[in-house]
Amino acid sequence: MTIAPEQASNAVATPPVGGERRPRVLLLTGPATYRAAAFLEAAARLDLDVVRGLDLPAALADYWGVPLGLDFGRPEVAAAELMAYAVDHPVDAVLAVDDGATLVAAAAAARLGLPHNDPASALAARDKFVMRERLAAAGVPVPAYRRYPLGADPAVVAVETAYPCVVKPLRLSGSRGVIRADDPASFVAAWERTKRLLIAEGNDPAETYLLVERYLPGVEVAVEGLLTGGALRVLALFDKPDPLDGPFFEETIYVSPSRLPAPTQDAIAARTAEAAAALGLREGPVHAELRINDAGVWPIELAGRSIGGLCSSVLEFGTGITLEELILRHAVGLALPAAELAGEAAGVMMIPIPKGGMLRRVEGEEEARAVPGVTGLEITAKLNHPLVPLPEGASYLGFVFARAATPTAAEAALREAHARLRFSIEPTIVLSRKS
């Protein structure tokens, strides 16, 4: 399904001709991303030259085995460094894999004259308050919201807040620091907990804000799409069958194709395109989260990058084409094949961390893999390493993948596999020394 705005352009980048060199892509990622391997494999299939830029000090680039160490927290500085690199290494596309890289990618592509999202639009997709402001200005429905300085007195804010509400950091992703509050007492607790997280992340309380918005009930879905000249091509629509009611919002199961009625799916696609246009996004992958209730379809998040984690591995288009291959083809201007999802229903479960502590043992892996319909299991958490659950944590125990004749059967396979897994997590002992 393609949703085209008025005066949309279908122009895409043209890769070099003449066979002198392969098209080159600057792939910008964090050092701990799950996604790099999938993009590198897709690039190899397409015979593309990929240069990785990591969010780390330049002095550590050699240690990590990459040519570019960049500070994603300073997008213009990083863009200037990429511009200098491109003088001797011509570049055909700049692609952000993680949220933290989107501002750098937009700034660098603008300097290099490549198809890109305007840096201000990239910021709108990165900053939740800016996103709400742009959506509201364009008439896209948003919940009532307000931004507060982190140093404000939460007890005072609690009195003027309507409940239930949600407290959100402006730029953390993956539901980190997002907490529902149902009354003033839980609001103050949520505020203080998110404040501690932001300070631990190195944020200056004097320059940091929190977003407080009305909680939206309803069913939540995720949209995977691709923008070309502002026209949205919906690649996949995921159901999220587990309720996300709070107090935390840890995602678990994604299943596609969606089981929602066709008119509802059309409304979701239209709203996603409307939201992307409101933010000014025009090029590249889009990952959107939306809620559906009796009042309509509400955009919750809209990111200028593709789906996170290892979730994309369940998506297969045509005859074995991956999501990463579609994104790379689009980035360098290669022809895009038909992007219909192939074959059976598919699903992925992001295995949640049930409690904090030290992961000592994982049992039941073979039993989980033996569940009919399960196509893979990846335990990504490391043994003898500490686990941090949401809302502070930024990872999962691992991923389960399934394919089946129907979305319901794929979901059932994921749940059965998860039920067969057993994780031994010991409490972390904190030793104190008397002075």
Helices and strands as residue ranges (DSSP letters): E 2-3, E 24-29, H 36-46, E 49-55, G 58-60, H 61-64, E 68-70, H 75-88, E 93-96, G 99-101, H 102-112, H 119-124, H 128-137, E 145-149, H 154-159, E 165-169, E 179-181, H 184-200, G 205-207, E 209-214, E 219-228, E 231-239, E 253-256, H 262-279, E 284-293, E 296-303, G 311-314, E 316-317, E 321-322, H 323-332, E 345-351, E 357-363, H 365-369, E 374-379, E 386-387, E 398-404, H 407-420, E 422-426
